[in-house]
Amino acid sequence: MRKIVIAGNWKMYKTQAEGTEFLQKFIPTLEETPQDREVIICPPFTTLGVLSKNLHGSRVQLGAQNLHWADAGAFTGEIAPAMLAEIGVRYAIVGHSERRQYFGETDETVNKRLKAAQKYGITPILCVGESKQQRDAGETESLIISQLEKGLVDIDQNNLVIAYEPIWAIGTGDTCESKEANRVIGLIRSQLKNRDVPIQYGGSVKPDNIDDIMAQPEIDGALVGGASLEPASFARIVNYK
């Protein structure tokens, strides 16, 4: 059975106080959430510690938005995987399109981060997806296959989540049609040795489209951006029908 994984990526939002306030409203909404749904919150690095304490004993798992590939070293501004594991981080987003677009992330550095996460028992959420320009040029399939081939070298597919995030649908209000997202996620699954790897859809996921997204047979969850910042909104997504 493939696991359902729903993760909220807070990006560069929420102080420690705001994160704590969010949890006070959000945690009670999980009382009737089916047990087979893994719920993850990925706050900024500064908020991880306080959330770790407040999430103890709850249904929610803690995720980071990135991690470095080295155990330690002279990498100013970076965070080592051991530092995350120490405070209870169980998941880490790797290769998000914003990291690729703004911070020079490549398929090769993605691969190194994936290995580092797994070395420390952290499950990486590998992000793949195409830009509007690449989609319009008919390059969606070849690009994603290339991202998977380069990113997954020597990676344990038994400790992995993949997120398909069409870059043109992130924060734009444009959502990839559910059937098209399902088709591309089916393509991703066809490239994997382990066909049971959970594959999420990410890209303008909202309370009013989550039911349709999750009705698709290939889609195993969602990587949620803006809609994960409000407790009621994220609760509706986690408790999709």
Secondary structure, 3 states (H helix, E strand, C coil): CCCEEEEEECCCCCCHHHHHHHHHHHHHHHCCCCCCEEEEEECCHHHHHHHHHHHCCCCEEEEECCCCCCCCCCCCCCCCHHHHHHCCEEEEEECCHHHHHHCCCCHHHHHHHHHHHHHCCCEEEEEECCCHHHHHCCCHHHHHHHHHHHHCCCCCCCCCEEEECCHHHCCCCCCCCHHHHHHHHHHHHHCCCCCCCCEEECCCCCCCCHHHHHCCCCCCEEEECHHHCCHHHHHHHHCCC
